[in-house]
Amino acid sequence: MAKTNAVFMSGVPELLILRLLAKQEMYGYELVKAIQLSSQHAFSLAEGVVYPNLHSLESKGFLKARERQVDGRNRVYYQTTAKGLKRLRELQGEWNRVSEGIESVLRRNLCLA
C-alpha cells in the first residue's frame, strides 16, 4: 500500500469512523480492520489514529460507548448517536462537494503552456 499524503487525510478518519459505526457497533481494533477492508486497503489507519478519534467523537456526543465482556475480555463498543449521524451527513456533503470539484478540475483538458 502506498503512503497517503497527510494533507489529503485531514478529516478522513472522522468521516470513515462515523460512516462505519453508523452501520454497526464496533470496538476499536475491529474498526481499524473494517477501515482497511472496506477501503480495499487504500487506508490503513493505525490504532494511534483511531482511538484518539473515537475518544474525541465520544466527548463531542457523536458516539456512545458501552463496555462488554467478550471471551473474558472487556471491550468498549462504539455506535453513532443521532448527533453523530447529523455530523456524518454534514461531512459526507462536504466530501462530495470537494471531491466533485477536484474531479471537475482533473477531467478538464488544461493547456499548460
N, C-alpha and C positions, 0 to 999 in steps of 0.2 A: 504494500500500500504506500502510495506517495505521501510525503509530508504535506499537511494542509497549511496554507497561509493563515497566520493568526488573525490578520485583519479581516479576512473573509469569514472567520469563525465568530466574530462578535455577535452575540445574541443567539447564535445557533443552538448551543446547549439548552438554553431555556426553552426554545421552541420545540426541540426534539423531546425533551423530558416531558413537557406539558402534553404534547401530542400522544406520546406512548402511554402515559399514565391516564389519559382521558379514555383510552381503550380498555385498560385493565390495571388493576392494582399490582404493584411490583415492589420488590426490595432492591436496594442499591446495586448489588452486583448483577442481579437479574436484568436490571435496566441497562447497565454497561453492555452486557451481551446483546440485549434487544436492539440497542442503537447500532451495534456493529452489523447484526444480521439484517435488520430492516433497511439499513442504508447500503446493503450489499458491500459492506466493508469500506465504503467511502469515508466513513467516520469511525474513529476508534478513540472515544473519549475515556481517559484514564479515570480511575476512582477518585483521584485528587481533583478532578474537574467536576465529576458528577455529584459527589457527596456535598461539597460546599454549595452547589446549585440547589440540591434538594433542601438543605437547611435554610437557605435564603428564600426559596419559594414557599416553604412552610411558614417561615416567620412573617411573610407578606400575606399569608392567608390563601395562597394559590393552591396549596397542597394540604392534605391532612394525613397524619401518620398514625399508625397503630402498631403495637408490638404483638407479635405472635410467636409461639414456640413451635418450631418445625424440626422434627428429628432431634429433639433435645437441645436445639439451639434457638436463642432468641433472635428474631429478625424484625426489623422495622419495615413495614409495608407502607407505601405511599399511594395516594389516589388524588386526582384532581378535584378541587372543590368547584362550586358554581362560580365563584370569583376567579378561579383558575381557568375555567372554560371561557369566561369572558376575555381574560388576558390572552388565551390561546387564539381566539378569533381575531383579536387586535394584531397579534404577532403574525398570524397567517395572512391577514390583509396587507400588512407592511411588507412581508416577504414576497407576496405575489406582485405588489406594486414595484418593488425594487428589481425582482428577477425579470419581470416583463420589460422594464426599462433597459436593463442590461442586454437582454435578448434582442431588443429593438436595435440597439447600437451595434451589436455583433452581427446582425443579419444584413445591415446596410453595406453596400459596396462603397467604401470610402476611398477617395482619391488622395493619397498621401504623397504629395509632390515634394 
